[in-house]
Amino acid sequence: MTKELFEYLCGKCNVYRTARYIIAQQIVERHDEKAGNYTMSLAFRTPRTPELDELYNRRFAGRMRLNGWRLRTDVRALHGLR
């Protein structure tokens, strides 16, 4: 993942990290006549590297919980980024 892509995702998504991945979670609200209203998250994950951890640490240094957390939604989809 490039620095530019990382910064773009940080501006558009909820970004958090786990022991193995940095994840950008986009929240979408859906309105459906049959299924009703629901929330959905699209998560894009990339393996942690020392370079990405350094970008992450600088970007989110002021967070109370540095690693952040996944926001709960009704439906979830996961995609890998390299």
Secondary structure, 3 states (H helix, E strand, C coil): CCHHHHHHHHHHCEEEECCCEEEEEEEEEEEECCCEEEEEEEEEEEECCHHHHHHHHHHCCCCCCCCCCCCCCCEEEEEECC
